[in-house]
Amino acid sequence: MIRGARSDGWRLALRATGSGMCVASSLGPAWFREGGDPSVVDTIVVTSRNRKEELCALMAEFFSLDGCKDVRADAPGYMPPEKIVGSIKDHSPAVTCRRNDSRGTAVILDTVLVEGGAVDLADVVSRLQLFASAVQAIEGELHLVVPQKVGGCEGDELARSLLKRLGLKANRIWTL
């Protein structure tokens, strides 16, 4: 388990389960190993301007620890992801990386309706369409990070509904 917390009390954890799936939940401070060992394994200090940068740094760290290569993130301490050129508008995803598999599968991750990121519906739709098209063309993976709640709605349900309405698919929706 990877756990993290900000000085203002915001807490997050990523847990790799036996099936290789990962889930997020609110937990204690600093970064720890599975089994509850209270000794600090690694401390990551993130100086950020907004929630998007914090989530990008956390997800970049997760993908790095998961063995991914060429991890880029829209967060302090990381090289920024390259822009993806679209026919109408170009966008930079929040995080990009390559899995450590035989194909080097590309992963594109973006934040949806997160403070500091795209919150205008037209911009969100444009980004989702571009990134979904890009991962389809390269046989990659699309991951989305959404808040737990968006205007009283469950964030993951809202994201799934939007994707369904647009006829798009995401490999993983992270609710943080």
C-alpha positions as CSV (number, residue, x, y, z in Angstrom):
1,M,0.0,0.0,0.0
2,I,1.2,3.5,-0.8
3,R,-0.2,6.2,1.5
4,G,0.2,9.9,1.3
5,A,-0.9,13.1,3.1
6,R,-0.6,16.8,2.7
7,S,0.1,19.1,5.7
8,D,-3.5,20.4,5.6
9,G,-4.9,16.9,6.2
10,W,-5.8,15.7,2.7
11,R,-5.0,12.0,2.6
12,L,-4.8,9.4,-0.1
13,A,-3.8,5.8,-0.5
14,L,-3.2,3.5,-3.4
15,R,-3.4,-0.3,-2.9
16,A,-2.3,-3.0,-5.3
17,T,-4.5,-6.0,-4.8
18,G,-3.7,-9.6,-5.7
19,S,-5.5,-9.2,-9.0
20,G,-3.3,-6.2,-9.9
21,M,-6.2,-3.8,-9.5
22,C,-5.6,-0.6,-7.5
23,V,-8.1,1.3,-5.4
24,A,-7.8,4.7,-3.7
25,S,-9.1,5.7,-0.2
26,S,-8.4,8.2,2.6
27,L,-5.8,7.0,5.0
28,G,-2.9,8.1,7.2
29,P,0.2,10.3,6.7
30,A,3.5,9.7,4.9
31,W,4.3,6.7,2.6
32,F,4.3,3.2,4.1
33,R,4.7,-0.4,3.0
34,E,1.8,-2.9,3.1
35,G,1.3,-4.5,6.5
36,G,1.0,-1.4,8.6
37,D,4.8,-0.9,9.2
38,P,4.9,2.6,10.7
39,S,8.4,3.3,9.5
40,V,8.6,5.7,6.6
41,V,9.7,4.1,3.4
42,D,9.8,7.1,1.2
43,T,8.6,10.6,1.8
44,I,7.5,12.6,-1.2
45,V,7.1,16.3,-0.8
46,V,4.9,17.9,-3.4
47,T,4.7,21.7,-3.7
48,S,1.7,22.4,-5.8
49,R,-0.6,25.2,-6.8
50,N,-3.8,23.1,-7.0
51,R,-5.5,19.7,-6.5
52,K,-4.7,18.7,-10.1
53,E,-0.9,19.0,-9.6
54,E,-1.2,16.9,-6.4
55,L,-3.2,14.2,-8.1
56,C,-0.8,14.2,-11.1
57,A,2.2,13.8,-8.8
58,L,0.5,11.0,-6.9
59,M,-0.5,9.1,-10.0
60,A,3.0,9.6,-11.6
61,E,4.5,8.1,-8.4
62,F,2.1,5.2,-8.6
63,F,2.9,4.4,-12.2
64,S,6.6,4.7,-11.5
65,L,6.3,2.2,-8.6
66,D,4.2,0.0,-10.9
67,G,7.3,-0.3,-13.2
68,C,6.2,2.1,-15.9
69,K,8.8,4.0,-17.9
70,D,9.0,7.5,-19.3
71,V,6.6,8.8,-16.7
72,R,5.7,12.5,-17.4
73,A,3.2,14.5,-15.4
74,D,1.8,18.0,-15.1
75,A,3.3,18.3,-11.7
76,P,6.4,19.8,-10.0
77,G,9.5,17.6,-10.4
78,Y,8.3,15.9,-13.6
79,M,8.8,16.5,-17.3
80,P,5.5,17.7,-18.7
81,P,3.6,15.3,-21.0
82,E,3.8,16.2,-24.7
83,K,0.8,17.8,-26.4
84,I,-1.4,15.5,-28.4
85,V,-2.4,17.2,-31.7
86,G,-6.1,17.2,-32.5
87,S,-7.9,18.3,-35.6
88,I,-9.8,21.0,-33.7
89,K,-7.7,21.6,-30.6
90,D,-4.4,20.3,-29.1
91,H,-4.3,19.2,-25.4
92,S,-1.7,17.9,-23.0
93,P,-2.8,15.0,-20.8
94,A,-2.2,15.1,-17.0
95,V,0.1,12.1,-17.0
96,T,1.7,9.8,-19.6
97,C,3.9,6.8,-19.3
98,R,4.7,3.4,-20.9
99,R,4.0,0.1,-19.2
100,N,6.9,-2.3,-18.8
101,D,5.4,-4.9,-21.0
102,S,6.6,-6.4,-24.3
103,R,4.7,-3.7,-26.3
104,G,5.6,-0.7,-24.0
105,T,1.8,0.0,-23.8
106,A,1.2,3.8,-23.7
107,V,-0.9,5.1,-20.8
108,I,-2.6,8.5,-21.0
109,L,-4.2,9.8,-17.8
110,D,-6.3,12.9,-17.5
111,T,-8.1,14.6,-14.7
112,V,-11.8,15.4,-15.1
113,L,-13.6,18.1,-13.2
114,V,-10.6,18.6,-10.7
115,E,-9.7,22.0,-9.4
116,G,-6.8,23.3,-11.5
117,G,-7.8,21.2,-14.5
118,A,-10.5,21.3,-17.2
119,V,-13.9,22.0,-15.6
120,D,-15.7,23.6,-18.6
121,L,-17.8,20.8,-20.2
122,A,-16.8,21.7,-23.7
123,D,-13.1,21.5,-22.8
124,V,-13.7,18.2,-20.9
125,V,-15.4,16.7,-23.9
126,S,-12.7,17.9,-26.3
127,R,-10.0,16.4,-24.1
128,L,-11.8,13.1,-23.7
129,Q,-12.5,12.7,-27.4
130,L,-8.8,13.5,-28.3
131,F,-7.3,11.2,-25.7
132,A,-9.7,8.3,-26.4
133,S,-8.9,8.7,-30.1
134,A,-5.2,8.7,-29.4
135,V,-5.2,5.6,-27.2
136,Q,-7.3,3.8,-29.8
137,A,-4.9,4.6,-32.6
138,I,-1.8,3.4,-30.6
139,E,-3.6,0.5,-28.7
140,G,-2.9,2.2,-25.4
141,E,-4.8,2.8,-22.2
142,L,-6.9,5.7,-21.1
143,H,-7.2,6.4,-17.4
144,L,-9.2,9.2,-15.8
145,V,-9.0,10.8,-12.3
146,V,-12.2,12.2,-11.0
147,P,-13.2,13.7,-7.6
148,Q,-15.3,11.5,-5.3
149,K,-18.2,14.0,-5.5
150,V,-19.0,16.4,-8.3
151,G,-22.0,18.7,-7.5
152,G,-23.5,16.1,-5.2
153,C,-23.1,13.2,-7.7
154,E,-20.6,10.3,-7.5
155,G,-17.6,11.3,-9.6
156,D,-17.1,7.9,-11.2
157,E,-20.8,7.6,-12.1
158,L,-20.6,11.0,-13.7
159,A,-17.5,10.1,-15.7
160,R,-19.0,6.8,-16.8
161,S,-22.2,8.5,-17.9
162,L,-20.3,11.2,-19.9
163,L,-18.1,8.5,-21.6
164,K,-21.2,6.5,-22.5
165,R,-23.0,9.5,-23.9
166,L,-19.9,10.3,-26.0
167,G,-19.4,6.7,-27.1
168,L,-16.0,6.5,-25.5
169,K,-14.3,4.0,-23.2
170,A,-11.7,4.4,-20.4
171,N,-9.6,1.5,-19.2
172,R,-9.7,2.8,-15.6
173,I,-11.5,5.6,-13.7
174,W,-9.7,6.6,-10.5
175,T,-11.9,8.2,-7.8
176,L,-9.7,10.3,-5.5
